[in-house]
Amino acid sequence: MKKTNLAVAAAVTGLLAVGATTLTTTAVHAAEKEKCYGVAKAGKNDCATNTSSCAGTSTKDAQSDAFIVVPKGLCDRLSGSSSTSS
């Protein structure tokens, strides 16, 4: 019975290690992104705007309160973009 318990403990430990690695990787990728306002095409925004509560609901191109998530540093390079909502 002790061999079975050891095998189960090893399997659980391995799963916990994989889960912790995945969470850390996800957090790092999230930190490398930023919201970029004023560049989304109509209906292509990533999340809520000041006037709507869902993604994909912006009503015009380059709506100043609609954003898309882009890699950090890209927003500054896009014409008409802003890292804050107007």
C-alpha positions as a Markdown table, in Angstrom:
| # | Residue | x | y | z |
|---|---|---|---|---|
| 1 | Met | 0.0 | 0.0 | 0.0 |
| 2 | Lys | 2.8 | 2.4 | 0.7 |
| 3 | Lys | 4.0 | 2.1 | -3.0 |
| 4 | Thr | 0.5 | 3.2 | -4.2 |
| 5 | Asn | 0.4 | 6.2 | -1.8 |
| 6 | Leu | 3.8 | 7.2 | -3.0 |
| 7 | Ala | 2.8 | 7.0 | -6.7 |
| 8 | Val | -0.4 | 9.1 | -6.0 |
| 9 | Ala | 1.6 | 11.7 | -4.0 |
| 10 | Ala | 4.1 | 12.0 | -6.9 |
| 11 | Ala | 1.3 | 12.4 | -9.5 |
| 12 | Val | -0.4 | 15.1 | -7.4 |
| 13 | Thr | 2.8 | 16.9 | -6.9 |
| 14 | Gly | 3.5 | 16.8 | -10.6 |
| 15 | Leu | 0.1 | 18.2 | -11.5 |
| 16 | Leu | 0.5 | 21.0 | -8.9 |
| 17 | Ala | 3.9 | 21.9 | -10.4 |
| 18 | Val | 2.4 | 22.1 | -13.9 |
| 19 | Gly | -0.5 | 24.2 | -12.7 |
| 20 | Ala | 1.8 | 26.7 | -11.0 |
| 21 | Thr | 4.0 | 27.0 | -14.1 |
| 22 | Thr | 0.9 | 27.7 | -16.2 |
| 23 | Leu | -0.4 | 30.4 | -13.9 |
| 24 | Thr | 3.0 | 32.2 | -13.8 |
| 25 | Thr | 3.3 | 32.1 | -17.6 |
| 26 | Thr | -0.2 | 33.5 | -18.0 |
| 27 | Ala | 0.5 | 36.3 | -15.6 |
| 28 | Val | 3.7 | 37.2 | -17.5 |
| 29 | His | 1.9 | 37.3 | -20.8 |
| 30 | Ala | -0.9 | 39.5 | -19.3 |
| 31 | Ala | 1.7 | 41.9 | -18.0 |
| 32 | Glu | 3.1 | 42.3 | -21.5 |
| 33 | Lys | -0.2 | 43.6 | -22.9 |
| 34 | Glu | -2.0 | 47.0 | -22.8 |
| 35 | Lys | -5.3 | 48.5 | -23.7 |
| 36 | Cys | -5.2 | 50.7 | -26.8 |
| 37 | Tyr | -8.1 | 53.1 | -27.3 |
| 38 | Gly | -9.3 | 54.8 | -30.5 |
| 39 | Val | -8.0 | 52.3 | -33.1 |
| 40 | Ala | -10.6 | 49.5 | -33.2 |
| 41 | Lys | -12.9 | 49.2 | -36.2 |
| 42 | Ala | -16.6 | 49.4 | -35.6 |
| 43 | Gly | -17.8 | 46.2 | -33.9 |
| 44 | Lys | -14.2 | 44.9 | -33.3 |
| 45 | Asn | -13.5 | 46.3 | -29.8 |
| 46 | Asp | -12.2 | 43.8 | -27.1 |
| 47 | Cys | -14.4 | 44.8 | -24.2 |
| 48 | Ala | -17.1 | 47.2 | -22.9 |
| 49 | Thr | -17.2 | 50.9 | -23.8 |
| 50 | Asn | -18.6 | 53.9 | -21.9 |
| 51 | Thr | -21.9 | 53.3 | -23.8 |
| 52 | Ser | -22.1 | 49.5 | -24.1 |
| 53 | Ser | -21.3 | 46.5 | -21.9 |
| 54 | Cys | -20.0 | 44.0 | -24.3 |
| 55 | Ala | -17.1 | 43.3 | -26.7 |
| 56 | Gly | -17.8 | 43.9 | -30.3 |
| 57 | Thr | -20.3 | 46.6 | -29.7 |
| 58 | Ser | -18.4 | 49.8 | -30.8 |
| 59 | Thr | -20.6 | 51.7 | -33.3 |
| 60 | Lys | -17.9 | 53.5 | -35.3 |
| 61 | Asp | -14.3 | 53.2 | -36.4 |
| 62 | Ala | -11.8 | 54.7 | -34.0 |
| 63 | Gln | -14.3 | 55.2 | -31.2 |
| 64 | Ser | -12.4 | 56.9 | -28.5 |
| 65 | Asp | -13.7 | 54.8 | -25.6 |
| 66 | Ala | -13.4 | 51.4 | -27.4 |
| 67 | Phe | -10.1 | 49.5 | -27.0 |
| 68 | Ile | -8.3 | 46.5 | -28.2 |
| 69 | Val | -5.6 | 44.7 | -26.3 |
| 70 | Val | -2.1 | 44.9 | -28.0 |
| 71 | Pro | 1.4 | 44.0 | -27.0 |
| 72 | Lys | 2.9 | 46.6 | -24.7 |
| 73 | Gly | 4.5 | 49.5 | -26.6 |
| 74 | Leu | 2.5 | 49.0 | -29.8 |
| 75 | Cys | -0.2 | 51.5 | -28.9 |
| 76 | Asp | 2.3 | 54.4 | -28.9 |
| 77 | Arg | 3.2 | 53.5 | -32.5 |
| 78 | Leu | -0.4 | 53.5 | -33.9 |
| 79 | Ser | -1.8 | 56.7 | -35.4 |
| 80 | Gly | -4.8 | 58.1 | -33.5 |
| 81 | Ser | -4.3 | 55.8 | -30.5 |
| 82 | Ser | -4.3 | 56.5 | -26.8 |
| 83 | Ser | -3.5 | 54.4 | -23.8 |
| 84 | Thr | -6.4 | 56.0 | -21.9 |
| 85 | Ser | -10.1 | 56.3 | -22.6 |
| 86 | Ser | -11.4 | 59.7 | -23.7 |
